[in-house]
């Protein structure tokens, strides 16, 4: 295995996309394991955002490569062995908390997600000056931004739940201070809806750019992100 500093741009892109897919699996599992409510809705939203994150990663690659589209990573895995690269193994460490179960408890689900977010923040802080390649730097800057968005939403929801335990029925986005705090990182673009349709697992096909609407129309169900098959 080569050292981290010798990571290629393609290896960094492959590791980043795999990380986003792992995040999708985690958010979907939290969604499945907790009861209906605002927290379940939040994990629905986080799962939906993963596809947009992957599209951004692909756009970064395309721009860096002069308009060339990202190749099929599954087909290239046999040659490049993405699953065994240094960057892939480092990023896999971010999943150490995601195997924990909330056992149906919404607060515990948020705490697990926040621990994963703290690990990711520490990782991205360390990665800032590890690479000389400006494209890899840009890639990790965007991943750090995605993580901060998610942490802001989770922190706001967690604070809301803790306050609600002391009485009062409201929604966390109705708390002006919490909304202001989350908005500082650009996390809250619209109010989450109070209910959500069940997420059905299905194979993801050719991804299309989805423009998020702020209307009250039923939200799009997250697509299941296919896992990358490891080559023996």
Buried (B, 14 or more C-beta within 10 A) or exposed (E): EEEBEEBBBBBBBBBBBBBBBBBBBBBBBBBEBBEEEBBBBBBBBBBBBBBBBBBBBBEBBEEBBEEEEBEEBEEBBEEBBBBEBBBBEBBBEBBEBBEBEBEEBBBBBBBBBBBBBEBBBEBBEEBEEBBEBEBBBBBBEBBBBBBBBBBBBBBBBBBBBEBBEEEEEEBBBEBEEBBEBBEEBEBBEEEBBEEBEEBEEEEBEEEEEEEEEEEEEEBEBBBBBEEBEEEE
